[in-house]
Every structure is written in C-alpha cells, then in structure tokens.
Amino acid sequence: MVSFSYTAADEEKSRGVRRMKSLATALLLAVAVIYALATWAENAGWGPWTGYVAAAAEAGMVGALADWFAVTALFRRPLGLPIPHTAIIPTKKDQLGASLGQFVGENFLSADVVRGRLAALGIGKRLGTWLADPAHADRVTAEASTALRGALTVLRDSDVQAVVGEAITRRAEAVEIAPGLGMTLEKIVSDGAHHRAVDLVCTRAHDWLVTHGDSVMDAVQGGAPGWTPRFVDKRIGERVYKELLRFVTEMRDMPGHPARGAIDRFLTDFAEDLQADTDTRARVERLKSDLLARPEVQDIIASAWSSVRNLIIAAAEDDRSQLRLRARASLISLGNRLSTDTRLQKKVEGWAEDAAAYVVTTYRHEITSLITDTVAGWDATQTSKKIEANIGRDLQFIRINGTVVGALAGLLIYTVSHAAGG
C-alpha cells in the first residue's frame, strides 16, 4: 500500500475542514436548543408562534442529522457502527478507481475525441511559429544535443563496434565490387584523372634513383655471374642505372611517352576485365574476402565507430559547430515554412492526429490501468483522509445548508398544515 505524505497545504486544508465541522455541529446544537426551548414555551402556553419555531427547529435538526450522516458515510462509518453502504471511499476505493479509469478511457481516450481536440489546437501553425523563433530553435538544438550526448555515452563501445563491424563486413561480402571498380577505373582513365598519379610516381621514382644510385648499381653488380670481371660488372651497373634514370626522366617529362600510353592501355584493359572477365572478377572477390578477414582490417572497421562517436560528441558540445548551426538553421527554416504553408500544416497535423489516435486506441487499456492500478495501490485510510482534506470543507456546507433548508421546509409544511386545517 502507498501512503500519502501531507504537505503544508494539506494541513491547512485539514484545519479548514475541522473549522467547518465545528461550525456545522454548532449549528445543529443551536437548532436542538431552539427546539427544546420552543417546545417548552409551547407547552407553557406562550402563544401559537412557538409551534412554528419548534417545527422549524425540529426539521432543521432532521436535515442536519441526515446530511451529517451522508457526509460522514463517504469517509467512515458513522459513530463506528457497521451500517451498510457507509465508509464508501475506503471500502469502494478500488471500484472507484476502476470506474474512473473506465470513464477516462471511454470519454477521453477515444480516437474521435483526440482528433477533434488536436484539430482545434492548430498544432502545425503553433509549432511553426514557435520554432521560427531563434531562441526556441536554440533551445531545441541544445536539448537535442544533450540527449544525443547522453545516448552516445550510454552505449557500450564494444557492443556498437561489434554491430558496426558485422554490418559493414556483411554488406561488403554481399556486394560484388569488381564491376563497380571497373566502371570507376574506366571513367578515371577516360577523363585522364590518373595522369596526376602517374606524374607523382614518375617524380618520386626519379628522385629515388638520383638519391640511391649507388644502391641500384650495387644491386646490378650483385646479380652478375661470378666469373665476370668486376670492372665489367661495374660498367654494366653504371649503364643500367643511367638507362633506367633516363627512362624515368623521359617518362616524367614527356606526357606522350610510349610508356604512359602503355599504362593507359593496361588500365583500360584491366577496367574491361573487371567488368566482363569472370576470372578477374573472381580473383578480386577472393582478394576482398581475404582483406576483410584480416584482423587489422576488422580492427579498422570496428574503430570507425569510436572516431564517429567522438566527432559527434565534440560537435554536439560545441554550440558553434557546423552540426548545431545546421540543425538550428533547419529548425528555423522548418518553423517558417510551417507558419505560412497551409498544406504543410495540414500534413503535420494529420501525422500528429494519426499518431495520437493510434496511441489511445492501441494502448488505452495500459493507460487506464495506470489509473486503476495506482488507486488500487493507495492505502484506504490515507486515501480517505487525503480526499476529505481537499473537499471536506465544501461538504460541510452541505450540513449547514441541510440545517437551514430543513428548517425552512419544516416551517413551510407546518404553516401549510395549520392553514389547511383551519
């Protein structure tokens, strides 16, 4: 059972209820004293008026007692007696909660009611006007950034890395890359975009040969037969080095060099084989699978998540980052469109109505069960005390009104009876 904690406001309301109870009880005692005195005066022969006073006081007592019983029976058993249908709130708490839940479900959680209410609100235009305000857009952007940082912080890197790695690997395995590579390479060759790469290779090769000429000549001499004289090996090494340097230099400086044309033809043929040759495509796929299976590649794929996450967190924390600036600008733009575009307003309102209608029709029982289960979990005595503190003062006015109305009704009945009787 759940007990209520009473606040200072509840205590003040309880004191007000006690004051009203004292006033209603004092009024009951007053009419009782008046009835006793009026009856004594009537028997003493003080005059006919005493009968009218006695009748009014008697009816006032009846009305006061009846309303006292009715008000008291809501919260407890009058005088502690086990009278049926009393202490209604403590004993019928769960049924009242179920009835309240059913009432809310039938009258508030219906698709027609929700749609009608949302249509009357004009959500689309209101939302657009609100978002068009830069201050509001900043607020939404800041809240979204906070939520994004929180979500990324909660996620475990190992879990996400495993999912990302598996997804990338599965996608790469499922898609044949050779035709795409062939088409890309064909486009590069036809546009001449590879020439800069060839220029770079030739330049680097020339610079390397200039710097490592001795290493090249030593490698040539080291591969010569053992029976040849060393001076012959040296001359051959120098000759090979010079020819190689001349070839690379000419290839670097002559755009129309035959070797460059050979490279173009090789790349063109290779691009065609990647697209049409079955054996070449199969080899590329095997190479792809071998590369994907290597631990180094898997580590790179898995670590991609950490890099992306860090980039997103950094951008979300920086209020001048492109991510936040673009999000803010998009929100303001959306707000301006929503505030003026009637068609877009209707579309957004339709989405909101459909979503709300789906929620209330699909989860109506879960929503109403929140009411019934919460009420069922309340302590009966504490619930009664809490309700009485909040509405008891008004209920005491019923007792006072019952006393006054009863007295007037009794006086009227007594007067009519005497008038009809003579």
N, C-alpha and C positions, 0 to 999 in steps of 0.2 A: 504494500500500500504506500502511496505517495502522500506525504504530509505537506501542507502549505506553510510557508513562512509568512508571518504577518508583518507588514510594513507599518511605518508610522501613519500612513494614510488609512490603513485598515483599522488601526487602533482608534484613530479619530472618528472613523465611521461607527465603530462599535460603541464609543461613548455617546454619539448622537442617537444610536438605536436605544440605548439604555435611558437616555433622557426622554425620548418619545414614549417608551414603555411606561415610565413613571407618570408622564402626563396623561396617557390613556387610562392607566389604572386609577389615578387620582380622580379623573372624570367619572369613572364607574363608581367609585366610592362616594363621590358627591351626589350622583343621582340616587344612590342607595339611601343616603342620609335624607335627601329631599323626599324620597318615597316614604320613609319611616315617619318623618315629621308631618307630611301631608296626610298620611293615614290616621295618625294620632289626632290631627286637627279636625279631620272629617268626623271621626268618632266623637270628638268633643263638641261637635256642633258649631264649628267656626263659620260655616257657610258652604254653599254649593261649590265655590271656587276651589275648595280643597280637593274635591273629587277630580277636577280637571288636572290639577297639579299631580295628584297621585297617579292618575292614568298615564300622564306623560312620563313621569319618572319611572313607573313600572315598565313601560315599553322601552325606555332608554336603557334600563338595566338588561332587558332581554336582548336588545340589539347589541349592546356592548359585550355581553357574555357570548353571544353567538359568534360575533366577529373575532373575539379573543380566541375562542375555540378554533375557528377556521385558520387564523394566522398561526397560532401555536402548532396546529396539526401539520403544517407544512414542514416544520423543522424538528419537532419532538413530540412525544406522547403527552397530551395534556394531563397534568398532575401525576405523571408517571403511570397512568392507567393503560393497560393493553387494549385500548379501544381500536377496533378495526378501521383501516383506512386513515390512520394517523401516522405521524413521522414520515411523511410522504417522500421527502428528499433523501433522507438516509436509507430508507428501505427500497425506494424505487430509483436509486441513483443510476444503476446500470441500464434499466429500461428507459430512463430519461435520456441517457447518453445515446442509446441505440435509436430512439425516436428522433433525437436531434441530428444524428448522422444521416438517417433516412430523409429527414426534412431537407437538410442541406443538399444531399445527393439529388433529390427529385426537383428541387426548386432553384438550385444554384448551379449544380454541376451537370447541366444538360447542354447539348450542342447548340440548340436554338438560343438559349439564354446567353451563352458565352459569345456566340457570333453576333447577336444583337447588341450586346454591351460593347464589344470591341469595335463594331461598325460605327457606333455612336461616338466613340472616342476619337476617331480620325487619327489612328496611330501613325500612319505614313507621314502625314504633313507635320505632326508634332515631332516625330523623330527627326525628320529632315531639318526643321527649324532648330532643334536642339543641337544636332551635330554640326550645323553650319556655323555655330558659334565657335571661334578658335579656342576659347577657354575650355569648352566642353570636349572638343576634339583632343586637346592636350590631356585632359583628364582620362578620356577613354584610352588614349595611347599609353599613358603611364600605367593605368590599371592592367591593360593587356600585356605590357612589358613585364610587370610584376608577376602576373600569372604565368607568362612564358618562362621566366627565370625559375619560378617555383617548380613548374612541371619538369624542366630540364634538370634541375637539381635533384628532384626525387628519383628520376630514372637512374637505374644502375647501368654504368657504362658497359660492364661485361655482357649484360643481357641485350642491350641495344646493339653492341658491336657484333654479337653472335647473329642477331636477326639481320642486320645490315649486310654482314659478310655472306650469310646464306642467300639472301635475296639477290645480291649482285652476282654471286657465283652461279646461282640457278639461272638467272636471266642471261648471263654470258654463255652458259652451256647450252641454253635452249636456242640461241640465235646464231646462225652461221655468219661469220664475219668476213669470209673471203670475198664474196660478191661485192659487199659494201666497200671493202678496202680496194678492190679492183676498180670500181667506179670512181672512188675518190682519187686514186692514183692516176687514172686516165684523165680526169679533169685537171689535176695538177700539171701533168705533162703537156696537155693541150694548151693550157694557159701559160706555160713556161715558168710556173711558180717554183719549180725545182732548181732553176738556174742559180738562184742565190745560194742554195745549199751546196751545189757543185762548186761555185766560186769559193765558198768558205772552205770546203775540203781541199781544193787545189791550193789555196793560200796557206792553209795550215800545213799541208804536205810539203810545200816549197820551203816554208820556214823551218820545218823539222829537218829537212835534208840539209839545209845550209848549216844548221846548228850541229847536226850529228853526222857530218860527212865521214869522219874517221870511223864511226861505228859501222856505217854501210860498207866501207871498203874493207874493214876487218872481217865483216860477215862474209863478203865475197871471197876474200883470200882464204878464210877458214873452210870454205866449201870446195876448194880446189883439190885435185888429186895430189897425193903425197910425192909423186915422182916429178912434178913440175918444179922448175927453179923458182925461188922465192921472188926474184925480181920480175919474173913473168907474171906470177900471181899478183904482185903489186900493181903492175901496169894494167892487168885485166881489171882489178878492183877499181883503179882510178878511172878507167874507161867506162866501166859500168855505171859508176857514180855520176860521171859527167853526162852520160846519155840519159840517165834517169832524171837528173836535175834539169837537163834541157827539155825533156819531155814534159815534166811537170810545169816548168816555167812557161812553155808554149801553150800548154793546156790552160794555164791560169790567165794568160794574156790574150788568147785568141778565142773569141766567142764562137767562131766557126770551126774550131779544131775538130778533126775527124773523131778523136776520142769522145768529145762531147756528143757528137752525133750518135756514136755507138751507145753511149749511156742513154740517150733519148730512145733509141730503138729498143734497147734492153728493157727499159721501164715500160714502154708501150706494149711490148710483147708480154711482159710479166703482168701488166694490168689486164690484158685479154685472158691470160691463163687463169688469173684469179677469178674471173667471172665465168669462164667457159670450160676450163680444163678440169676434169674430175679428179685427176691425181693431185694436181696442185692444190685444189680446194681441200682435199682430204688431208694433205700434209699440213696446211695452215690450221685446220681444225685440231689435228693432233698436237701441233705446237701450242695452240691456245690452251688445250686441256692440260698439257704439261706445265705451262706457265701458271695457270690457275691453281694447280695442285701444289705448287712450291710454297713452303711455309713463309718465305719472305713476301710473296705476293699477297697471301692471306693476311699477314700482319699489316701490310699497307692498306688493304681494303678495310680491315677492322679499325685501324687507327683513323680512318677518314671520319668516323662519327665523332671522335674526340675533337678533331680540328673544326668540324662544322659546329659542334655544340659550343665550343669556346668562342667561335666567331659570332654566333647568335647571341650568347650571353653578353659578350662585350658590346655588341650593337644595341641590345636591349637596355643595358645600363647607361649608355651614353645618350643623353637627350638630344644631342646634335648629330647622331649617327644617321646615315642615309636610310637605314631601316625605319627608324622612328619618324624621320622627316617625311619619308614617302607614305608611311602609314597615316600620319597626321593629315597630309595633303589629300590622300584618298578619302579619308573620313569627311573632310570639309567639302570636297567635291561631291561626294555622295549626298551629304546633307543639303547642298544647294540644289542638286537635282531633285531630291525627294520633296523639297519645299515648294517646287514650282511645277514639276512634271506630274500631272494628274494620273497618267497611265501607270507610272512607276509607283505612285502612292497606292493605287488600287491593287497592284501586284503584291506589294509588301503587306498591305492589309489582308489580302487573300491568304498569303502564306501564314501570317500570324493567326488568322481565324482558323485555318485548317489545322495548324499545329495545336492550338488551344482546344479545338473540338476533339482532336484525336486523343489528347491527354485526358480530358474529362470523361470521354466515353470509354477509353481503354482502361484507365486507372481510377475510375470512380470508386470502386469498392475499396481500393487501397487508400484513397484519400479520406473517404468517410470512416474507414476503420481507424484512422488516426484519431478521430473524434471519439468513437466508441471505446477504443482501447485505452485512450488517455483518461476518459471519465471512469472507466472500469477500474483503473489503477489508483484512483483517488481514495483516500480514507473517508468513509461515510460521515463520521462525526465532524472531521475537519472541513469537509465539503459543505456540510450544512451550516457550520459556523461562518465560513467564508461568504457564502451566499447571503446569509442573514445580515452580515456586516455591511454588505453592499446594497441590499434592497429592503432591509428590515425597517429602516426609518420610514420609508414610504408606506410599508404595510401597516405600521402603527396608526397612520392616518385613517386606515380602513376602520380600525377600532373606534377612533374618535368620531368618524363620520357615521358609523353604525349607531353610536350612542345618541348623536344629535338627530339623525334621521328616524331612529326608532322612537325617540321621544315625540317628535313631530307627528309621526304616523299614529302613535298611541293617542295623542291629543285629538287628532282628526277623527279617529274611529270613535273615541268616547263622545266627542261633540256630535257626530252624526247620529250615534245611537240614542243619545238623550233627545236630540231634536226629533228623531223619528218616533220616539216613544212618548212624546208629549211635551 
